[in-house]
Structure formats: C-alpha cells, structure tokens
Amino acid sequence: MDRAEVVLEDRLAFLFQPDVLIPAQYFEALRSKNGLEPETRLMLAVLEDAVRCFQDNVSAESDVKKKLFAEAEEWFQEKPADRVFSFESICDALGLNPEYVRRGLLRWKDKNLTKHRNTEAWEKIMKAQLKQTA
C-alpha cells in the first residue's frame, strides 16, 4: 500500500467511529448526494441494515441478537462477489472499497467489545464491593 492510500485511509477512518458519524448520517449523505436509481437505493438499504445489525448487536446477550450480529458479520466477511447482493457487489455498485469497509467495521467492533468488557469488569468489581460492605 502506498503512502497516498494510507493517508486516505486515515482521513476516512472517522466514518466508522459512532461518536463522530453515525451510520444513518453517512447513508443519508450518500443517498442525498446522488440521484440514486431504485436498484442502487435498494443496495444502499441492504448495506445500511447490515451495518445497523452489526453495530446494534455487537455485545448482544440474547440468542436472537447474537444471531443477527453473526449473520451480518458473516455477510461482511464473505469474499465471493458473484451474487448481486453480496457485500462486495454492493460496495462496488456504491463506489466503496469493500476491504476498507471491512477493516473499519472490525476496528469498530474491537473498540466497542473492549469498552463493553471493561464496563462489565467494572460492574463486577462494584457488585463485589457492595456485597462486602453489606
């Protein structure tokens, strides 16, 4: 990867940080920026739904939500792009680099799972301390 790609990748990394830009804002900007054809709007909706399922269920505890997360993650990781609604085909149709989107989602996942684990650990410590003082 050359220097220009690294710089571009660093500049666009903010797209996957929820405190800076939430998916709805990104997809709305993409939707309003172009007069999208119906098929392209459908592809955008599929991608938007997958990102929402991925992000909303990353630290899910129920089996249903875990399954939604797993299905979205599997779809993002799917490599053959021979189907119209595969992740890579949709990215190509929308002018997105699928590898870049994958890396951004994985970074987002790692960051949020770490934050979730730290919160859980803190809650366990606090509960243990409350039990000791009671």
Protein Blocks (a to p, Z undefined) as FASTA:
>chain_A
ZZklmmmmmmmmmmmgmklocfklmmmmmmmmpccdfklmmmmmmmmmmmmmmmmmmmgc
bfklmmmmmmmmmmmmpmblcbfkbmklmmmmnopafklmmmmmmmmmmmmmmmmmmmmm
mmmmmmmmmmmmZZ
